[in-house]
């Protein structure tokens, strides 16, 4: 064996052995809110309920990271708040709230735990993805028994669906199943294979009890999301639960549909999944304020809060995070404008996406800057500051936030050029 080469026997067992399977905390289905409770819910009540949970969420944040999945007690408490009804249509008993409501209600969860917030935002938004992609009759069947869905949406790599009498046989192995550890459904991209025809994209909806979850999510940030691999083996899925044609990322519902449903799915997804970074950045500013007031400069009787450089960094970081908040609220309102019948073209969508990516860049750079003044002890694993940094860095590497691509597409639109083929 040549110098520098490593044999399989030399690798840690966790690399060479097959990943173990994991149990899902499948919701019992006995904690739905009553129609009367839902009718009384307002944005203010939802916000207050979530705020009341933040101490518990913060207390469990470290164990969430170590266990690499959301905390069952925290998740159960979030279900009771009513937040998972926010993007369910009113005709199915949901709240059908505007996108901006998520900034006030869901983003604060990330101030305590970005991983928990990430899972919550994804599954809230996927209720709309389901509505976009599946027949009305299928929606009625699902929402009759599940007033909202807790469903990861997995796309990569696509599985396969083989047509059979009454439905399809579905198989696949997908990565990045955010929300899978607490789900009751799974939305999976598949390619329908028909003899003599090219594969056709589709979405399959299956019960979580029919999937296998592999222990593959081992990351240095957003470690607690439990975004593990999902496996399905030759599962029969009936007609109506495989949406032929898949989900068009820029499609909108027909005229007369609720505005929320007429917002392009991919544009809304880029907005919602940015919120954990906003919450983590807010928390980092608060941490820096407290930390600098209690931390002394080594060898001098001076607080870090009394240093001009510290004051400047905190002031600038706060301005960056506040600016990101303003930009996201503007993006939410512009998305709602599309939903109300406004323009839905490449120029509009690309500029909204670029604005969202810039908001994320501001949050990431603010957290990086604050870490520079937090001191070496902020890197201790029981210190939340190092987690804010790692979480925001991982979020910023998500494909949705490829800044080079987002800014390029926006620039092309401004210059009157067509998109380069990437959905925007």
PETAWO-V764525 format. One record per helix or strand of 3 or more residues. SS is the DSSP state (alpha for helix, beta for strand). FROM is the first residue (numbers start at 1). LEN is the number of residues. If there is no record, write none. Layout:
# PETAWO-V764525
[[SS:FROM:LEN] [SS:FROM:LEN]]
This chain:
# PETAWO-V764525
[[alpha:8:3] [alpha:13:4] [alpha:35:6] [alpha:43:25] [alpha:72:10] [alpha:83:3] [alpha:90:3] [alpha:100:6] [alpha:107:6] [alpha:114:20] [alpha:136:10] [beta:151:14] [beta:167:8] [alpha:180:3] [beta:185:9] [beta:200:8] [alpha:208:3] [beta:212:3] [alpha:223:3] [beta:229:10] [beta:242:3] [alpha:259:4] [alpha:265:8] [alpha:275:20] [alpha:304:3] [alpha:308:32] [alpha:346:26] [alpha:376:4] [alpha:384:13] [alpha:399:3] [alpha:403:12]]
